[in-house]
Amino acid sequence: MKKPDWEHWREAIKKEMMSIVKMGTFSDLQSKKDWIGKALRTKIVLTIKYNTDGSIERYKARFVIWGNHQVYGNHTRTQTHL
């Protein structure tokens, strides 16, 4: 059973993914030889943004990396499964 606002969430996730690709911060690694090190874990944070009157302004999705697994000083190139 789907929640009634699932289409809004799906569109927000799609918009976030397209934004990441457009900014050039994401590239699809086709094979294991393209990997440099260990992949970092990610999660999707879903948030509803509200107007001042309490109505829903938009549904917002963000892909975030678990920063507690990143090695100090290794911030020029990170890899994750999306």
PyMOL commands that set and color helices and strands:
alter all, ss='L'
color gray80, all
select helices_A, chain A and resi 6-23+32-34+67-69
alter helices_A, ss='H'
color red, helices_A
select strands_A, chain A and resi 42-50+56-65
alter strands_A, ss='S'
color yellow, strands_A
deselect
rebuild
show_as cartoon
